[in-house]
Amino acid sequence: MRRLHHLIDGVAVASTDSETRLIVDPSTEEVVARIPVGSAEDVDAAVRSSVTAQHGWPLPT
């Protein structure tokens, strides 16, 4: 089973919360991954990262 992380600022990071969800293949009922549930702190970090990254995006011409 794969254990996934959040991708924030181009880096895979663990959640600040230990809550996770299982991803199940519906055709086999096999658990294929465990994903983190994002906390408010995780969302804040992702938003800060996106705002910083946005300054480097080119404007449409």
PDB file of N, CA, C, O and CB in Angstrom:
ATOM      1  N   MET A   1       0.843  -1.174   0.000  1.00  0.00           N
ATOM      2  CA  MET A   1       0.000   0.000   0.000  1.00  0.00           C
ATOM      3  C   MET A   1       0.888   1.237   0.000  1.00  0.00           C
ATOM      4  O   MET A   1       1.880   1.316   0.724  1.00  0.00           O
ATOM      5  CB  MET A   1      -0.959  -0.002   1.215  1.00  0.00           C
ATOM      6  N   ARG A   2       0.508   2.186  -0.821  1.00  0.00           N
ATOM      7  CA  ARG A   2       1.247   3.451  -0.887  1.00  0.00           C
ATOM      8  C   ARG A   2       0.759   4.384   0.209  1.00  0.00           C
ATOM      9  O   ARG A   2      -0.432   4.420   0.520  1.00  0.00           O
ATOM     10  CB  ARG A   2       1.086   4.118  -2.279  1.00  0.00           C
ATOM     11  N   ARG A   3       1.670   5.127   0.784  1.00  0.00           N
ATOM     12  CA  ARG A   3       1.320   6.178   1.744  1.00  0.00           C
ATOM     13  C   ARG A   3       1.708   7.500   1.107  1.00  0.00           C
ATOM     14  O   ARG A   3       2.883   7.750   0.839  1.00  0.00           O
ATOM     15  CB  ARG A   3       2.041   5.973   3.140  1.00  0.00           C
ATOM     16  N   LEU A   4       0.722   8.337   0.869  1.00  0.00           N
ATOM     17  CA  LEU A   4       0.946   9.591   0.167  1.00  0.00           C
ATOM     18  C   LEU A   4       1.071  10.751   1.150  1.00  0.00           C
ATOM     19  O   LEU A   4       0.671  10.646   2.309  1.00  0.00           O
ATOM     20  CB  LEU A   4      -0.189   9.855  -0.823  1.00  0.00           C
ATOM     21  N   HIS A   5       1.630  11.848   0.671  1.00  0.00           N
ATOM     22  CA  HIS A   5       1.813  13.056   1.474  1.00  0.00           C
ATOM     23  C   HIS A   5       1.246  14.244   0.709  1.00  0.00           C
ATOM     24  O   HIS A   5       0.873  14.122  -0.458  1.00  0.00           O
ATOM     25  CB  HIS A   5       3.318  13.284   1.818  1.00  0.00           C
ATOM     26  N   HIS A   6       1.185  15.374   1.363  1.00  0.00           N
ATOM     27  CA  HIS A   6       0.813  16.613   0.692  1.00  0.00           C
ATOM     28  C   HIS A   6       2.004  17.069  -0.140  1.00  0.00           C
ATOM     29  O   HIS A   6       3.156  16.810   0.208  1.00  0.00           O
ATOM     30  CB  HIS A   6       0.380  17.716   1.720  1.00  0.00           C
ATOM     31  N   LEU A   7       1.715  17.746  -1.233  1.00  0.00           N
ATOM     32  CA  LEU A   7       2.765  18.351  -2.052  1.00  0.00           C
ATOM     33  C   LEU A   7       2.620  19.857  -1.903  1.00  0.00           C
ATOM     34  O   LEU A   7       1.716  20.459  -2.482  1.00  0.00           O
ATOM     35  CB  LEU A   7       2.669  17.902  -3.570  1.00  0.00           C
ATOM     36  N   ILE A   8       3.510  20.464  -1.129  1.00  0.00           N
ATOM     37  CA  ILE A   8       3.457  21.896  -0.853  1.00  0.00           C
ATOM     38  C   ILE A   8       4.806  22.504  -1.215  1.00  0.00           C
ATOM     39  O   ILE A   8       5.853  22.077  -0.729  1.00  0.00           O
ATOM     40  CB  ILE A   8       3.100  22.174   0.645  1.00  0.00           C
ATOM     41  N   ASP A   9       4.754  23.498  -2.069  1.00  0.00           N
ATOM     42  CA  ASP A   9       5.966  24.182  -2.525  1.00  0.00           C
ATOM     43  C   ASP A   9       6.921  23.209  -3.215  1.00  0.00           C
ATOM     44  O   ASP A   9       8.141  23.331  -3.103  1.00  0.00           O
ATOM     45  CB  ASP A   9       6.672  24.862  -1.344  1.00  0.00           C
ATOM     46  N   GLY A  10       6.345  22.244  -3.928  1.00  0.00           N
ATOM     47  CA  GLY A  10       7.147  21.283  -4.676  1.00  0.00           C
ATOM     48  C   GLY A  10       7.792  20.191  -3.834  1.00  0.00           C
ATOM     49  O   GLY A  10       8.622  19.429  -4.330  1.00  0.00           O
ATOM     50  N   VAL A  11       7.413  20.113  -2.558  1.00  0.00           N
ATOM     51  CA  VAL A  11       8.019  19.140  -1.642  1.00  0.00           C
ATOM     52  C   VAL A  11       6.924  18.281  -1.017  1.00  0.00           C
ATOM     53  O   VAL A  11       5.900  18.801  -0.575  1.00  0.00           O
ATOM     54  CB  VAL A  11       8.852  19.856  -0.535  1.00  0.00           C
ATOM     55  N   ALA A  12       7.139  16.972  -0.978  1.00  0.00           N
ATOM     56  CA  ALA A  12       6.203  16.084  -0.291  1.00  0.00           C
ATOM     57  C   ALA A  12       6.391  16.249   1.212  1.00  0.00           C
ATOM     58  O   ALA A  12       7.475  16.014   1.747  1.00  0.00           O
ATOM     59  CB  ALA A  12       6.413  14.597  -0.720  1.00  0.00           C
ATOM     60  N   VAL A  13       5.317  16.657   1.881  1.00  0.00           N
ATOM     61  CA  VAL A  13       5.388  16.885   3.325  1.00  0.00           C
ATOM     62  C   VAL A  13       4.290  16.106   4.028  1.00  0.00           C
ATOM     63  O   VAL A  13       3.199  15.917   3.489  1.00  0.00           O
ATOM     64  CB  VAL A  13       5.273  18.390   3.652  1.00  0.00           C
ATOM     65  N   ALA A  14       4.592  15.661   5.228  1.00  0.00           N
ATOM     66  CA  ALA A  14       3.598  14.959   6.033  1.00  0.00           C
ATOM     67  C   ALA A  14       2.576  15.963   6.550  1.00  0.00           C
ATOM     68  O   ALA A  14       2.882  17.145   6.708  1.00  0.00           O
ATOM     69  CB  ALA A  14       4.268  14.197   7.212  1.00  0.00           C
ATOM     70  N   SER A  15       1.394  15.500   6.805  1.00  0.00           N
ATOM     71  CA  SER A  15       0.345  16.343   7.368  1.00  0.00           C
ATOM     72  C   SER A  15       0.685  16.708   8.807  1.00  0.00           C
ATOM     73  O   SER A  15       1.372  15.961   9.503  1.00  0.00           O
ATOM     74  CB  SER A  15      -1.022  15.632   7.300  1.00  0.00           C
ATOM     75  N   THR A  16       0.198  17.858   9.242  1.00  0.00           N
ATOM     76  CA  THR A  16       0.388  18.230  10.644  1.00  0.00           C
ATOM     77  C   THR A  16      -0.601  17.489  11.539  1.00  0.00           C
ATOM     78  O   THR A  16      -0.500  17.553  12.764  1.00  0.00           O
ATOM     79  CB  THR A  16       0.230  19.749  10.824  1.00  0.00           C
ATOM     80  N   ASP A  17      -1.549  16.791  10.934  1.00  0.00           N
ATOM     81  CA  ASP A  17      -2.543  15.998  11.652  1.00  0.00           C
ATOM     82  C   ASP A  17      -2.298  14.528  11.314  1.00  0.00           C
ATOM     83  O   ASP A  17      -1.825  14.221  10.220  1.00  0.00           O
ATOM     84  CB  ASP A  17      -4.011  16.436  11.279  1.00  0.00           C
ATOM     85  N   SER A  18      -2.604  13.640  12.210  1.00  0.00           N
ATOM     86  CA  SER A  18      -2.359  12.216  11.951  1.00  0.00           C
ATOM     87  C   SER A  18      -3.548  11.524  11.288  1.00  0.00           C
ATOM     88  O   SER A  18      -3.479  10.329  11.002  1.00  0.00           O
ATOM     89  CB  SER A  18      -2.023  11.506  13.248  1.00  0.00           C
ATOM     90  N   GLU A  19      -4.632  12.252  11.040  1.00  0.00           N
ATOM     91  CA  GLU A  19      -5.814  11.631  10.429  1.00  0.00           C
ATOM     92  C   GLU A  19      -5.529  11.286   8.970  1.00  0.00           C
ATOM     93  O   GLU A  19      -4.935  12.079   8.240  1.00  0.00           O
ATOM     94  CB  GLU A  19      -7.044  12.572  10.530  1.00  0.00           C
ATOM     95  N   THR A  20      -5.960  10.091   8.552  1.00  0.00           N
ATOM     96  CA  THR A  20      -5.767   9.643   7.178  1.00  0.00           C
ATOM     97  C   THR A  20      -7.054   9.000   6.659  1.00  0.00           C
ATOM     98  O   THR A  20      -7.973   8.695   7.419  1.00  0.00           O
ATOM     99  CB  THR A  20      -4.582   8.648   7.085  1.00  0.00           C
ATOM    100  N   ARG A  21      -7.084   8.807   5.360  1.00  0.00           N
ATOM    101  CA  ARG A  21      -8.177   8.100   4.694  1.00  0.00           C
ATOM    102  C   ARG A  21      -7.562   7.000   3.840  1.00  0.00           C
ATOM    103  O   ARG A  21      -6.458   7.143   3.313  1.00  0.00           O
ATOM    104  CB  ARG A  21      -9.057   9.077   3.823  1.00  0.00           C
ATOM    105  N   LEU A  22      -8.295   5.904   3.716  1.00  0.00           N
ATOM    106  CA  LEU A  22      -7.857   4.814   2.856  1.00  0.00           C
ATOM    107  C   LEU A  22      -8.486   4.978   1.481  1.00  0.00           C
ATOM    108  O   LEU A  22      -9.650   5.358   1.362  1.00  0.00           O
ATOM    109  CB  LEU A  22      -8.224   3.441   3.467  1.00  0.00           C
ATOM    110  N   ILE A  23      -7.711   4.689   0.449  1.00  0.00           N
ATOM    111  CA  ILE A  23      -8.208   4.689  -0.921  1.00  0.00           C
ATOM    112  C   ILE A  23      -8.354   3.231  -1.335  1.00  0.00           C
ATOM    113  O   ILE A  23      -7.397   2.458  -1.293  1.00  0.00           O
ATOM    114  CB  ILE A  23      -7.247   5.481  -1.898  1.00  0.00           C
ATOM    115  N   VAL A  24      -9.570   2.872  -1.736  1.00  0.00           N
ATOM    116  CA  VAL A  24      -9.887   1.481  -2.053  1.00  0.00           C
ATOM    117  C   VAL A  24     -10.197   1.358  -3.543  1.00  0.00           C
ATOM    118  O   VAL A  24     -10.960   2.149  -4.097  1.00  0.00           O
ATOM    119  CB  VAL A  24     -11.085   0.976  -1.200  1.00  0.00           C
ATOM    120  N   ASP A  25      -9.600   0.361  -4.178  1.00  0.00           N
ATOM    121  CA  ASP A  25      -9.909   0.046  -5.576  1.00  0.00           C
ATOM    122  C   ASP A  25     -11.300  -0.595  -5.581  1.00  0.00           C
ATOM    123  O   ASP A  25     -11.470  -1.679  -5.021  1.00  0.00           O
ATOM    124  CB  ASP A  25      -8.811  -0.919  -6.227  1.00  0.00           C
ATOM    125  N   PRO A  26     -12.289   0.039  -6.191  1.00  0.00           N
ATOM    126  CA  PRO A  26     -13.645  -0.500  -6.118  1.00  0.00           C
ATOM    127  C   PRO A  26     -13.829  -1.822  -6.849  1.00  0.00           C
ATOM    128  O   PRO A  26     -14.756  -2.574  -6.546  1.00  0.00           O
ATOM    129  CB  PRO A  26     -14.601   0.495  -6.669  1.00  0.00           C
ATOM    130  N   SER A  27     -12.958  -2.111  -7.805  1.00  0.00           N
ATOM    131  CA  SER A  27     -13.116  -3.365  -8.546  1.00  0.00           C
ATOM    132  C   SER A  27     -12.587  -4.569  -7.777  1.00  0.00           C
ATOM    133  O   SER A  27     -13.028  -5.695  -8.008  1.00  0.00           O
ATOM    134  CB  SER A  27     -12.410  -3.268  -9.879  1.00  0.00           C
ATOM    135  N   THR A  28     -11.645  -4.340  -6.865  1.00  0.00           N
ATOM    136  CA  THR A  28     -11.060  -5.462  -6.119  1.00  0.00           C
ATOM    137  C   THR A  28     -11.256  -5.330  -4.611  1.00  0.00           C
ATOM    138  O   THR A  28     -11.016  -6.273  -3.856  1.00  0.00           O
ATOM    139  CB  THR A  28      -9.577  -5.572  -6.428  1.00  0.00           C
ATOM    140  N   GLU A  29     -11.696  -4.144  -4.183  1.00  0.00           N
ATOM    141  CA  GLU A  29     -11.827  -3.810  -2.764  1.00  0.00           C
ATOM    142  C   GLU A  29     -10.485  -3.848  -2.026  1.00  0.00           C
ATOM    143  O   GLU A  29     -10.442  -3.937  -0.799  1.00  0.00           O
ATOM    144  CB  GLU A  29     -12.801  -4.767  -2.099  1.00  0.00           C
ATOM    145  N   GLU A  30      -9.396  -3.778  -2.791  1.00  0.00           N
ATOM    146  CA  GLU A  30      -8.054  -3.730  -2.212  1.00  0.00           C
ATOM    147  C   GLU A  30      -7.731  -2.293  -1.796  1.00  0.00           C
ATOM    148  O   GLU A  30      -8.007  -1.346  -2.532  1.00  0.00           O
ATOM    149  CB  GLU A  30      -6.993  -4.264  -3.222  1.00  0.00           C
ATOM    150  N   VAL A  31      -7.146  -2.147  -0.614  1.00  0.00           N
ATOM    151  CA  VAL A  31      -6.681  -0.837  -0.176  1.00  0.00           C
ATOM    152  C   VAL A  31      -5.387  -0.556  -0.928  1.00  0.00           C
ATOM    153  O   VAL A  31      -4.417  -1.306  -0.810  1.00  0.00           O
ATOM    154  CB  VAL A  31      -6.471  -0.780   1.391  1.00  0.00           C
ATOM    155  N   VAL A  32      -5.375   0.533  -1.706  1.00  0.00           N
ATOM    156  CA  VAL A  32      -4.212   0.818  -2.542  1.00  0.00           C
ATOM    157  C   VAL A  32      -3.372   1.981  -2.023  1.00  0.00           C
ATOM    158  O   VAL A  32      -2.212   2.129  -2.406  1.00  0.00           O
ATOM    159  CB  VAL A  32      -4.659   1.113  -3.946  1.00  0.00           C
ATOM    160  N   ALA A  33      -3.957   2.811  -1.148  1.00  0.00           N
ATOM    161  CA  ALA A  33      -3.189   3.946  -0.644  1.00  0.00           C
ATOM    162  C   ALA A  33      -3.808   4.460   0.644  1.00  0.00           C
ATOM    163  O   ALA A  33      -4.982   4.233   0.935  1.00  0.00           O
ATOM    164  CB  ALA A  33      -3.118   5.070  -1.693  1.00  0.00           C
ATOM    165  N   ARG A  34      -2.988   5.152   1.393  1.00  0.00           N
ATOM    166  CA  ARG A  34      -3.431   5.880   2.581  1.00  0.00           C
ATOM    167  C   ARG A  34      -3.037   7.332   2.341  1.00  0.00           C
ATOM    168  O   ARG A  34      -1.873   7.636   2.080  1.00  0.00           O
ATOM    169  CB  ARG A  34      -2.790   5.299   3.928  1.00  0.00           C
ATOM    170  N   ILE A  35      -4.029   8.230   2.433  1.00  0.00           N
ATOM    171  CA  ILE A  35      -3.757   9.640   2.164  1.00  0.00           C
ATOM    172  C   ILE A  35      -3.997  10.478   3.413  1.00  0.00           C
ATOM    173  O   ILE A  35      -4.857  10.144   4.228  1.00  0.00           O
ATOM    174  CB  ILE A  35      -4.632  10.149   1.005  1.00  0.00           C
ATOM    175  N   PRO A  36      -3.248  11.557   3.570  1.00  0.00           N
ATOM    176  CA  PRO A  36      -3.443  12.418   4.736  1.00  0.00           C
ATOM    177  C   PRO A  36      -4.676  13.301   4.557  1.00  0.00           C
ATOM    178  O   PRO A  36      -5.025  13.695   3.445  1.00  0.00           O
ATOM    179  CB  PRO A  36      -2.198  13.287   4.976  1.00  0.00           C
ATOM    180  N   VAL A  37      -5.315  13.595   5.668  1.00  0.00           N
ATOM    181  CA  VAL A  37      -6.389  14.577   5.675  1.00  0.00           C
ATOM    182  C   VAL A  37      -5.742  15.906   6.043  1.00  0.00           C
ATOM    183  O   VAL A  37      -5.097  16.022   7.085  1.00  0.00           O
ATOM    184  CB  VAL A  37      -7.553  14.185   6.683  1.00  0.00           C
ATOM    185  N   GLY A  38      -5.912  16.886   5.202  1.00  0.00           N
ATOM    186  CA  GLY A  38      -5.269  18.172   5.435  1.00  0.00           C
ATOM    187  C   GLY A  38      -5.892  18.935   6.584  1.00  0.00           C
ATOM    188  O   GLY A  38      -7.114  19.060   6.670  1.00  0.00           O
ATOM    189  N   SER A  39      -5.055  19.439   7.461  1.00  0.00           N
ATOM    190  CA  SER A  39      -5.518  20.266   8.565  1.00  0.00           C
ATOM    191  C   SER A  39      -5.570  21.723   8.093  1.00  0.00           C
ATOM    192  O   SER A  39      -5.119  22.038   6.992  1.00  0.00           O
ATOM    193  CB  SER A  39      -4.588  20.109   9.815  1.00  0.00           C
ATOM    194  N   ALA A  40      -6.110  22.590   8.914  1.00  0.00           N
ATOM    195  CA  ALA A  40      -6.123  24.013   8.589  1.00  0.00           C
ATOM    196  C   ALA A  40      -4.697  24.531   8.404  1.00  0.00           C
ATOM    197  O   ALA A  40      -4.457  25.381   7.547  1.00  0.00           O
ATOM    198  CB  ALA A  40      -6.846  24.814   9.690  1.00  0.00           C
ATOM    199  N   GLU A  41      -3.759  24.035   9.189  1.00  0.00           N
ATOM    200  CA  GLU A  41      -2.358  24.448   9.055  1.00  0.00           C
ATOM    201  C   GLU A  41      -1.779  24.013   7.709  1.00  0.00           C
ATOM    202  O   GLU A  41      -1.018  24.754   7.087  1.00  0.00           O
ATOM    203  CB  GLU A  41      -1.518  23.865  10.202  1.00  0.00           C
ATOM    204  N   ASP A  42      -2.142  22.813   7.265  1.00  0.00           N
ATOM    205  CA  ASP A  42      -1.679  22.336   5.957  1.00  0.00           C
ATOM    206  C   ASP A  42      -2.231  23.209   4.836  1.00  0.00           C
ATOM    207  O   ASP A  42      -1.511  23.559   3.901  1.00  0.00           O
ATOM    208  CB  ASP A  42      -2.095  20.868   5.737  1.00  0.00           C
ATOM    209  N   VAL A  43      -3.503  23.557   4.935  1.00  0.00           N
ATOM    210  CA  VAL A  43      -4.126  24.414   3.917  1.00  0.00           C
ATOM    211  C   VAL A  43      -3.465  25.789   3.908  1.00  0.00           C
ATOM    212  O   VAL A  43      -3.177  26.332   2.842  1.00  0.00           O
ATOM    213  CB  VAL A  43      -5.648  24.552   4.173  1.00  0.00           C
ATOM    214  N   ASP A  44      -3.226  26.348   5.078  1.00  0.00           N
ATOM    215  CA  ASP A  44      -2.561  27.655   5.163  1.00  0.00           C
ATOM    216  C   ASP A  44      -1.183  27.610   4.498  1.00  0.00           C
ATOM    217  O   ASP A  44      -0.809  28.532   3.773  1.00  0.00           O
ATOM    218  CB  ASP A  44      -2.424  28.096   6.637  1.00  0.00           C
ATOM    219  N   ALA A  45      -0.430  26.534   4.750  1.00  0.00           N
ATOM    220  CA  ALA A  45       0.904  26.408   4.149  1.00  0.00           C
ATOM    221  C   ALA A  45       0.805  26.323   2.630  1.00  0.00           C
ATOM    222  O   ALA A  45       1.615  26.919   1.920  1.00  0.00           O
ATOM    223  CB  ALA A  45       1.635  25.167   4.703  1.00  0.00           C
ATOM    224  N   ALA A  46      -0.176  25.590   2.130  1.00  0.00           N
ATOM    225  CA  ALA A  46      -0.355  25.458   0.682  1.00  0.00           C
ATOM    226  C   ALA A  46      -0.747  26.791   0.059  1.00  0.00           C
ATOM    227  O   ALA A  46      -0.257  27.139  -1.016  1.00  0.00           O
ATOM    228  CB  ALA A  46      -1.417  24.396   0.364  1.00  0.00           C
ATOM    229  N   VAL A  47      -1.623  27.537   0.719  1.00  0.00           N
ATOM    230  CA  VAL A  47      -2.039  28.839   0.198  1.00  0.00           C
ATOM    231  C   VAL A  47      -0.864  29.808   0.194  1.00  0.00           C
ATOM    232  O   VAL A  47      -0.658  30.519  -0.790  1.00  0.00           O
ATOM    233  CB  VAL A  47      -3.203  29.413   1.030  1.00  0.00           C
ATOM    234  N   ARG A  48      -0.087  29.848   1.279  1.00  0.00           N
ATOM    235  CA  ARG A  48       1.092  30.732   1.315  1.00  0.00           C
ATOM    236  C   ARG A  48       2.046  30.392   0.175  1.00  0.00           C
ATOM    237  O   ARG A  48       2.587  31.285  -0.477  1.00  0.00           O
ATOM    238  CB  ARG A  48       1.826  30.613   2.676  1.00  0.00           C
ATOM    239  N   SER A  49       2.249  29.106  -0.060  1.00  0.00           N
ATOM    240  CA  SER A  49       3.149  28.666  -1.124  1.00  0.00           C
ATOM    241  C   SER A  49       2.626  29.100  -2.488  1.00  0.00           C
ATOM    242  O   SER A  49       3.400  29.541  -3.337  1.00  0.00           O
ATOM    243  CB  SER A  49       3.324  27.141  -1.083  1.00  0.00           C
ATOM    244  N   SER A  50       1.322  28.979  -2.703  1.00  0.00           N
ATOM    245  CA  SER A  50       0.766  29.343  -4.013  1.00  0.00           C
ATOM    246  C   SER A  50       0.814  30.846  -4.243  1.00  0.00           C
ATOM    247  O   SER A  50       1.041  31.289  -5.369  1.00  0.00           O
ATOM    248  CB  SER A  50      -0.675  28.849  -4.135  1.00  0.00           C
ATOM    249  N   VAL A  51       0.607  31.630  -3.204  1.00  0.00           N
ATOM    250  CA  VAL A  51       0.678  33.089  -3.343  1.00  0.00           C
ATOM    251  C   VAL A  51       2.100  33.503  -3.703  1.00  0.00           C
ATOM    252  O   VAL A  51       2.301  34.363  -4.560  1.00  0.00           O
ATOM    253  CB  VAL A  51       0.222  33.795  -2.035  1.00  0.00           C
ATOM    254  N   THR A  52       3.079  32.897  -3.055  1.00  0.00           N
ATOM    255  CA  THR A  52       4.485  33.189  -3.360  1.00  0.00           C
ATOM    256  C   THR A  52       4.813  32.773  -4.796  1.00  0.00           C
ATOM    257  O   THR A  52       5.482  33.510  -5.522  1.00  0.00           O
ATOM    258  CB  THR A  52       5.424  32.460  -2.360  1.00  0.00           C
ATOM    259  N   ALA A  53       4.346  31.604  -5.198  1.00  0.00           N
ATOM    260  CA  ALA A  53       4.642  31.106  -6.545  1.00  0.00           C
ATOM    261  C   ALA A  53       3.970  31.959  -7.612  1.00  0.00           C
ATOM    262  O   ALA A  53       4.516  32.132  -8.701  1.00  0.00           O
ATOM    263  CB  ALA A  53       4.194  29.651  -6.686  1.00  0.00           C
ATOM    264  N   GLN A  54       2.795  32.491  -7.311  1.00  0.00           N
ATOM    265  CA  GLN A  54       2.042  33.258  -8.294  1.00  0.00           C
ATOM    266  C   GLN A  54       2.822  34.498  -8.764  1.00  0.00           C
ATOM    267  O   GLN A  54       2.677  34.909  -9.915  1.00  0.00           O
ATOM    268  CB  GLN A  54       0.692  33.675  -7.707  1.00  0.00           C
ATOM    269  N   HIS A  55       3.625  35.083  -7.911  1.00  0.00           N
ATOM    270  CA  HIS A  55       4.394  36.268  -8.302  1.00  0.00           C
ATOM    271  C   HIS A  55       5.353  35.983  -9.447  1.00  0.00           C
ATOM    272  O   HIS A  55       5.742  36.903 -10.167  1.00  0.00           O
ATOM    273  CB  HIS A  55       5.168  36.801  -7.114  1.00  0.00           C
ATOM    274  N   GLY A  56       5.739  34.729  -9.629  1.00  0.00           N
ATOM    275  CA  GLY A  56       6.660  34.372 -10.707  1.00  0.00           C
ATOM    276  C   GLY A  56       5.957  33.992 -11.998  1.00  0.00           C
ATOM    277  O   GLY A  56       6.621  33.751 -13.007  1.00  0.00           O
ATOM    278  N   TRP A  57       4.615  33.931 -11.993  1.00  0.00           N
ATOM    279  CA  TRP A  57       3.889  33.534 -13.198  1.00  0.00           C
ATOM    280  C   TRP A  57       3.835  34.701 -14.168  1.00  0.00           C
ATOM    281  O   TRP A  57       3.632  35.845 -13.759  1.00  0.00           O
ATOM    282  CB  TRP A  57       2.461  33.051 -12.851  1.00  0.00           C
ATOM    283  N   PRO A  58       4.016  34.420 -15.442  1.00  0.00           N
ATOM    284  CA  PRO A  58       3.930  35.510 -16.435  1.00  0.00           C
ATOM    285  C   PRO A  58       2.480  35.974 -16.604  1.00  0.00           C
ATOM    286  O   PRO A  58       1.545  35.181 -16.498  1.00  0.00           O
ATOM    287  CB  PRO A  58       4.503  35.047 -17.805  1.00  0.00           C
ATOM    288  N   LEU A  59       2.315  37.249 -16.865  1.00  0.00           N
ATOM    289  CA  LEU A  59       0.996  37.787 -17.135  1.00  0.00           C
ATOM    290  C   LEU A  59       0.637  37.518 -18.583  1.00  0.00           C
ATOM    291  O   LEU A  59       1.511  37.532 -19.451  1.00  0.00           O
ATOM    292  CB  LEU A  59       0.939  39.295 -16.825  1.00  0.00           C
ATOM    293  N   PRO A  60      -0.660  37.269 -18.862  1.00  0.00           N
ATOM    294  CA  PRO A  60      -1.056  37.062 -20.269  1.00  0.00           C
ATOM    295  C   PRO A  60      -0.830  38.328 -21.084  1.00  0.00           C
ATOM    296  O   PRO A  60      -0.974  39.441 -20.576  1.00  0.00           O
ATOM    297  CB  PRO A  60      -2.538  36.633 -20.362  1.00  0.00           C
ATOM    298  N   THR A  61      -0.480  38.149 -22.340  1.00  0.00           N
ATOM    299  CA  THR A  61      -0.241  39.311 -23.210  1.00  0.00           C
ATOM    300  C   THR A  61      -1.372  39.508 -24.180  1.00  0.00           C
ATOM    301  O   THR A  61      -1.338  40.437 -24.986  1.00  0.00           O
ATOM    302  CB  THR A  61       1.063  39.156 -23.973  1.00  0.00           C
TER     303      THR A  61
END
